[in-house]
Amino acid sequence: MKASQIAVSILVMFMMAEVSVAVTCSPLQLSSCVSAITSSVPPSKLCCSKIKEQKPCLCKYMQNPTLRKFVASPNARKVANTCGTPFPKC
């Protein structure tokens, strides 16, 4: 592979990473996960996609006392793991 091709590949990966980081943090986006977190219902595909989307925001939600008990619950972590999105270390 030529140096110019490598540089373009690196630039594309960097741009993709920047796009994935630019998420609007909104706890309402996790509303599709409420039933999975508060009961033993498996998470829906929508719930899993929203957890993946909101993962960069989870630590921010943990700082909010109202959201913390919801987001930090053992069942919320279980749902995130089931969705293939391990909870971040905050």
Buried (B, 14 or more C-beta within 10 A) or exposed (E): EEEEEEEEEEEEEEEEEEEEEEBEEEBEBBEBBEBBBEEEEEBBEEBBBBBBBBBBBBEBBBEEEEBEEBBBEEBBBBBBEBBEBEBEEE
